[in-house]
Amino acid sequence: MNSQIKLKVTLLTLVTFLSFSIQIFSQSYKVSNASSDLKVYGTSSLHDWHVDAEDVKGSLQIEVSEEALSIKKLNVEIISESLKSGKKSMDKNTYKALETDKYSSIKFNYLSTKSITKVSDNTYSVEAYGNLSITGNTQKILLKFKLKTEDNKVSIVGEKSIKMTSYGVEPPTALLGTIKTGDDLTIKFNIKLQ
């Protein structure tokens, strides 16, 4: 009788220990626009150029355990007319190419994870599939980035190369077509969430 009670107490202790050991925490974060940095780099027949995104929104939901991290939700939205080059004429051409009168933003919506590799205690190398939507055209892309968790904050750092024409965007021209923009773009991002 006494040994049965000891066995039950031991089993209860073991179950309690295991449940605490494999506890998974689900956390949600919002993009901090003020501390995030997103730039789009391109080329032209005259010189290379870049624009800064001044209005970035979005959210992230992750589940974290001692052994792993999984992404449940990730979306990022760039307000198209917040893309600024410092030159009004270039910005005007950018907004015309992006048809901002019809499409106010560029969006990335997470679909699934290809891989997540733990690099250090709070840093992960991520390959995730998502839909990138520009001017009403949506393409499934593979996005590679580093995800770091620290003090109730998350940073997502990476870059992605795309072609304007893949999204129905005609590369802008200037001075009656004498200056032509290249089709290739590189988006570099350091998104902060809290």
C-alpha positions as CSV (number, residue, x, y, z in Angstrom):
1,M,0.0,0.0,0.0
2,N,2.8,2.4,1.0
3,S,4.8,1.6,-2.1
4,Q,1.7,2.3,-4.3
5,I,1.4,5.8,-2.8
6,K,5.2,6.4,-3.4
7,L,4.9,5.3,-7.0
8,K,1.9,7.6,-7.6
9,V,3.8,10.6,-6.0
10,T,6.8,9.8,-8.1
11,L,4.8,9.6,-11.3
12,L,2.9,12.8,-10.5
13,T,6.3,14.6,-9.9
14,L,7.7,13.3,-13.1
15,V,4.6,14.4,-15.2
16,T,4.7,17.9,-13.5
17,F,8.5,18.2,-14.3
18,L,8.0,17.1,-17.9
19,S,5.2,19.5,-18.5
20,F,7.3,22.4,-17.2
21,S,10.3,21.3,-19.2
22,I,8.6,21.3,-22.5
23,Q,6.5,24.4,-21.9
24,I,6.0,26.4,-25.1
25,F,5.4,30.2,-25.0
26,S,3.4,31.9,-27.7
27,Q,4.2,35.6,-28.1
28,S,2.9,38.3,-30.4
29,Y,4.8,41.4,-31.6
30,K,4.1,44.6,-33.5
31,V,6.5,46.4,-35.9
32,S,8.1,49.4,-34.3
33,N,8.2,51.8,-37.3
34,A,10.5,54.3,-35.5
35,S,13.3,51.8,-35.0
36,S,12.9,49.7,-38.2
37,D,14.9,50.2,-41.3
38,L,13.9,49.1,-44.8
39,K,15.6,50.3,-48.0
40,V,15.1,49.4,-51.7
41,Y,18.2,49.6,-53.9
42,G,18.3,49.8,-57.6
43,T,20.3,50.9,-60.6
44,S,19.8,53.2,-63.6
45,S,21.7,54.2,-66.7
46,L,22.9,57.3,-64.8
47,H,23.7,56.1,-61.3
48,D,22.7,53.6,-58.5
49,W,19.9,54.8,-56.2
50,H,17.9,53.8,-53.1
51,V,14.7,54.7,-51.4
52,D,13.9,54.5,-47.7
53,A,10.5,53.2,-46.4
54,E,9.3,55.7,-43.8
55,D,6.1,53.9,-42.9
56,V,6.4,50.1,-42.2
57,K,3.7,48.2,-40.3
58,G,3.2,44.6,-39.4
59,S,3.0,41.8,-36.8
60,L,4.7,38.6,-35.8
61,Q,3.5,35.7,-33.7
62,I,6.0,33.0,-32.7
63,E,6.1,30.0,-30.4
64,V,9.3,29.4,-28.4
65,S,10.5,26.5,-26.4
66,E,13.9,25.7,-25.0
67,E,14.7,23.6,-28.1
68,A,12.9,25.4,-31.0
69,L,11.1,28.4,-32.4
70,S,8.2,28.3,-34.8
71,I,6.5,31.1,-36.7
72,K,2.7,31.2,-36.6
73,K,2.1,34.6,-38.3
74,L,4.3,37.2,-40.0
75,N,3.1,40.1,-42.1
76,V,4.7,43.3,-43.1
77,E,3.2,46.3,-45.0
78,I,5.0,49.2,-46.6
79,I,3.0,52.3,-47.4
80,S,4.0,52.9,-51.0
81,E,4.1,56.7,-50.8
82,S,6.3,56.5,-47.7
83,L,9.2,55.4,-50.0
84,K,11.4,58.5,-50.2
85,S,14.6,59.1,-52.2
86,G,15.2,62.7,-51.2
87,K,14.4,63.8,-54.7
88,K,10.8,64.8,-55.5
89,S,11.0,64.0,-59.2
90,M,12.3,60.5,-58.5
91,D,9.6,59.9,-55.8
92,K,6.9,61.0,-58.3
93,N,8.2,58.5,-60.9
94,T,8.3,55.8,-58.2
95,Y,4.7,56.4,-57.2
96,K,3.6,56.4,-60.8
97,A,5.3,53.1,-61.4
98,L,3.8,51.6,-58.3
99,E,0.3,53.0,-59.2
100,T,-0.1,54.4,-55.7
101,D,-3.5,55.9,-56.8
102,K,-4.8,52.2,-57.0
103,Y,-2.4,50.3,-54.7
104,S,-1.5,52.1,-51.4
105,S,0.9,49.5,-50.1
106,I,3.3,46.6,-50.7
107,K,2.6,43.6,-48.5
108,F,4.4,40.4,-47.4
109,N,2.3,37.7,-45.8
110,Y,3.9,34.5,-44.3
111,L,2.7,31.2,-45.7
112,S,5.0,28.5,-44.3
113,T,8.5,27.7,-43.0
114,K,11.1,25.9,-45.0
115,S,13.7,25.8,-42.2
116,I,14.6,27.3,-38.9
117,T,18.1,26.7,-37.5
118,K,19.2,27.9,-34.1
119,V,22.4,29.9,-34.5
120,S,22.8,30.9,-30.8
121,D,20.7,31.1,-27.6
122,N,18.4,33.7,-29.0
123,T,19.2,33.9,-32.8
124,Y,17.8,31.8,-35.6
125,S,18.4,31.5,-39.3
126,V,15.0,31.3,-41.0
127,E,13.9,30.4,-44.5
128,A,10.2,31.2,-44.9
129,Y,7.7,31.2,-47.8
130,G,5.3,34.1,-48.2
131,N,3.3,36.1,-50.7
132,L,4.8,39.4,-51.8
133,S,2.1,41.7,-53.3
134,I,3.1,44.8,-55.4
135,T,0.7,46.7,-57.7
136,G,-2.0,44.0,-57.3
137,N,0.5,41.2,-58.4
138,T,1.3,38.5,-55.9
139,Q,4.2,36.2,-56.1
140,K,5.2,33.4,-53.7
141,I,8.8,34.0,-52.6
142,L,11.4,32.4,-50.3
143,L,12.6,34.9,-47.8
144,K,15.8,34.3,-45.8
145,F,16.5,36.2,-42.7
146,K,18.0,36.2,-39.2
147,L,15.5,36.4,-36.3
148,K,16.8,37.5,-32.9
149,T,14.7,37.5,-29.7
150,E,15.9,39.7,-26.8
151,D,14.1,41.4,-23.8
152,N,10.5,41.1,-25.2
153,K,11.8,42.4,-28.6
154,V,12.5,40.7,-31.9
155,S,14.6,41.8,-34.9
156,I,14.3,40.4,-38.4
157,V,17.3,41.1,-40.6
158,G,17.9,40.1,-44.3
159,E,17.6,41.0,-47.9
160,K,15.7,39.9,-51.0
161,S,16.3,40.5,-54.7
162,I,13.4,40.8,-57.0
163,K,12.6,42.0,-60.6
164,M,10.1,44.9,-61.0
165,T,8.6,43.3,-64.1
166,S,7.7,40.1,-62.2
167,Y,5.1,42.3,-60.4
168,G,3.9,44.2,-63.5
169,V,6.0,47.3,-62.7
170,E,7.4,49.1,-65.7
171,P,10.9,50.3,-64.7
172,P,10.7,54.1,-64.6
173,T,12.4,56.4,-67.0
174,A,13.3,60.1,-66.9
175,L,14.3,62.9,-69.3
176,L,12.3,61.5,-72.2
177,G,13.6,58.0,-71.7
178,T,17.3,58.9,-71.7
179,I,17.6,57.7,-68.1
180,K,16.4,54.2,-67.6
181,T,16.0,52.3,-64.4
182,G,17.2,48.7,-64.1
183,D,14.7,45.9,-63.6
184,D,16.5,44.4,-60.6
185,L,15.9,45.6,-57.0
186,T,17.3,44.6,-53.7
187,I,15.3,45.1,-50.6
188,K,17.4,45.2,-47.4
189,F,15.5,45.2,-44.0
190,N,16.1,45.4,-40.3
191,I,12.6,45.2,-38.9
192,K,12.2,45.7,-35.1
193,L,9.2,44.4,-33.3
194,Q,8.1,44.7,-29.7
